[in-house]
Amino acid sequence: MLAGACVPVLLLAVGWQSTLLAVALANLLCIAVVMPLRARLDADVGLPNFVQPLRLVLRAPRLRRLALVPLLFCAIQLSLTTYLVAYLHAELGHGLMAAGFALSVAQACGAGGRIVWGRVADEWLAPCALLVLLALLIGLGCLALAGVGPATPAWGVYALLGLLGACAIGWDGVYFAEIARHAPAGQASAATAGAQVFTYSGMVLGPAAFALILRMGGGYGVAFAGLALLVCCCIALLALAPRGR
């Protein structure tokens, strides 16, 4: 949210080189804050502990069926957040600050969505059924985003991105709670770590595939519509996932 709000302003004020330096300094500040905690948190880190969570996920049938879901969800999420500002600015003619604010809206609704969907999964809808619903909403949102044009009013764009952000960014709390629920007793953290391997694979593969579509001349509309196709794969995987509250 901070990046969406601050980076366009810095870009216009001091140029892209100084903006990148500011982002780098922010990351170095995070390192300085985290370093005092590192020795305690990394006390048991080693190669066997790195491999074991992935082995756990791949060997457990229930976890294995769920493991590919975050790869696809995260491919959609990162493609959206990576290219949204460029799409709104270069393709639809929005100003940089307006496009950055739109990204902040999507991220803020994603943060709120994680809380709301968690409540829904606790009280009203089974987690897998909720993830299917979120996948459907993401697919419809991506198709709607592909159809947005320069004449679309700003409030309509923000409303669409709010809904899309709440679903495409807010899905992961419910998913990882479901992974923890199906993990063997006492191994919820290991199962979550193993599932994260697939999550971060989606972070790498999704934006790269999106860029390939753009390079092949498909355009942003085609690329966003292509994300909707991944939703069908998500739903198919969730249909095979274990049931239960």
PEQUITA-V525486 format. One record per pair of residues at least 12 apart in sequence whose ideal C-beta (glycine too) atoms are under 10 Angstrom apart, sorted by the first residue. I is the first residue (numbers start at 1). J is the second residue. Records with the same first field share a line. If there is no record, write none. Layout:
I->J, J
//
This chain:
1->103, 104, 105, 106, 107, 108, 109, 110, 111
2->26, 104, 107
3->23, 26, 81, 85, 100, 103, 104, 107
4->81, 84, 85, 97, 99, 100, 101, 102, 103, 104, 105, 106, 107, 108
5->97, 100, 101, 103, 104, 105, 107, 108
6->19, 22, 23, 26, 100, 104
7->19, 20, 22, 23, 85, 96, 97, 100, 103
8->85, 89, 95, 96, 97, 98, 99, 100, 101, 103, 104
9->96, 97, 100, 101
10->22, 23, 100
11->96, 97, 100
12->95, 96, 97, 100
49->190, 193
50->193, 197
51->194
52->187, 190, 193, 194
53->183, 187, 189, 190, 191, 192, 193, 194, 195, 196, 197
54->67, 190, 193, 194, 195, 196, 197, 198
55->190, 194
56->183, 184, 187, 190, 191, 193, 194, 195
57->179, 183, 190, 191, 192, 193, 194, 195, 196, 197, 198
58->194, 197
59->194
60->182, 183, 184, 187, 191, 194
61->182, 242
62->178, 179, 181, 182, 183, 184, 191, 241, 242, 244
63->178, 179, 182, 183, 184, 187, 191, 194, 195, 241, 242
64->194
65->182, 237, 238, 239, 240, 241, 242
66->128, 131, 175, 178, 179, 182, 191, 195, 198, 237, 238, 240, 241, 242
67->179, 191, 194, 195, 197, 198, 199, 237, 241
68->195, 198, 201, 202, 233, 234, 236, 237, 240
69->128, 131, 135, 171, 175, 178, 179, 195, 198, 199, 202, 233, 234, 235, 237, 238, 240, 241
70->171, 172, 175, 176, 179, 195, 196, 197, 198, 199, 200, 201, 202, 203, 234
71->195, 197, 198, 199, 200, 201, 202, 203, 204, 205, 206, 230, 233, 234, 237
72->135, 198, 202, 205, 206, 227, 229, 230, 231, 232, 233, 234, 235, 236, 237
73->131, 134, 135, 138, 167, 168, 169, 171, 172, 175, 198, 199, 202, 206, 230, 231, 234, 237
74->168, 171, 172, 175, 196, 198, 199, 200, 201, 202, 203, 204, 205, 206
75->199, 201, 202, 203, 204, 205, 206, 207, 208, 209, 210, 227, 230, 233, 234
76->135, 138, 139, 141, 142, 164, 167, 168, 169, 171, 202, 206, 210, 224, 226, 227, 228, 230, 231, 234
77->106, 110, 138, 164, 165, 167, 168, 169, 170, 171, 172, 199, 202, 203, 206, 207, 227
78->168, 169, 199, 200, 202, 203, 204, 205, 206, 207, 208, 210
79->142, 168, 202, 203, 205, 206, 207, 208, 209, 210, 211, 213, 223, 224, 226, 227, 230
80->103, 106, 110, 138, 141, 142, 145, 161, 164, 165, 168, 169, 206, 207, 210, 224, 227
81->103, 106, 107, 110, 165, 168, 169, 203, 206, 207
82->103, 203, 206, 207, 208, 210, 211
83->207, 210, 211, 214, 220, 223, 224
84->99, 100, 102, 103, 106, 107, 145, 161, 164, 165, 220, 224
85->98, 99, 100, 101, 102, 103
86->99, 214, 220
87->99, 102, 145, 146, 148, 214, 219, 220, 221, 223, 224
88->100, 101, 102, 103, 145, 148, 154, 157, 161, 220
89->102
90->220
91->148, 149, 150, 219, 220, 221
92->148, 149, 150, 151, 152, 157, 220
93->149, 150
94->150, 154, 157
98->154, 157, 158
99->157
101->154, 158, 161
102->154, 157, 158, 160, 161, 162, 165
103->161, 165
104->161, 165
105->157, 158, 159, 160, 161, 162, 164, 165
106->158, 160, 161, 162, 163, 164, 165, 166, 168, 169
107->161, 165, 169
108->162, 165, 166, 169
109->158, 159, 161, 162, 163, 164, 165, 166, 167, 168, 169, 170
110->161, 162, 164, 165, 166, 167, 168, 169, 170, 171, 172
111->165, 166, 169, 170
112->162, 165, 166, 169, 170
113->134, 162, 163, 164, 165, 166, 167, 168, 169, 170, 171, 172, 173, 174
114->166, 169, 170, 171, 172, 173, 174
115->170, 173
116->166, 170, 173
117->130, 131, 133, 134, 166, 167, 170, 171, 172, 173, 174, 175, 177
118->130, 170, 173, 174, 177
120->133, 134, 174
121->173, 174, 175, 177, 178, 245
122->174, 177, 245
125->174, 245
126->178, 243, 244, 245
127->173, 174, 175, 177, 178, 179, 181, 182, 238, 241, 243, 244, 245
128->174, 175, 178, 238, 239, 240, 241, 242, 243, 244
129->238, 243
130->171, 174, 175, 178, 238
131->171, 174, 175, 178, 234, 235, 237, 238, 241
132->231, 234, 235, 238, 239, 241
133->167, 235
134->166, 167, 168, 170, 171, 174, 175, 231, 234, 238
135->167, 168, 171, 228, 230, 231, 232, 233, 234, 235, 236, 237, 238
136->167, 228, 231, 232, 234, 235
137->163, 164, 166, 167, 168, 171, 231
138->163, 164, 166, 167, 168, 169, 171, 227, 228, 230, 231, 234
139->167, 168, 225, 227, 228, 229, 230, 231, 232, 234, 235
140->160, 163, 164, 167, 228, 231
141->160, 161, 162, 163, 164, 165, 166, 167, 168, 224, 227, 228, 231
142->164, 168, 223, 224, 225, 226, 227, 228, 229, 230, 231
143->221, 224, 225, 227, 228, 231
144->156, 160, 161, 163, 164, 224, 228
145->157, 160, 161, 164, 220, 221, 224, 225, 227, 228
146->219, 220, 221, 222, 223, 224, 225, 226, 227, 228
147->160, 221, 224, 225
148->160, 161, 220, 221, 224
149->221
164->224
168->227, 231
171->234
172->195, 196, 199
175->192, 195, 199, 238
176->188, 191, 192, 195, 196, 199
177->192
178->195, 238, 241, 242, 244
179->191, 192, 193, 194, 195, 196
180->192, 195
181->242, 244, 245
182->241, 242, 244
183->195
202->230
206->227, 230
209->223, 226, 227, 230
210->223, 224, 226, 227
211->223
213->225, 226, 227
//
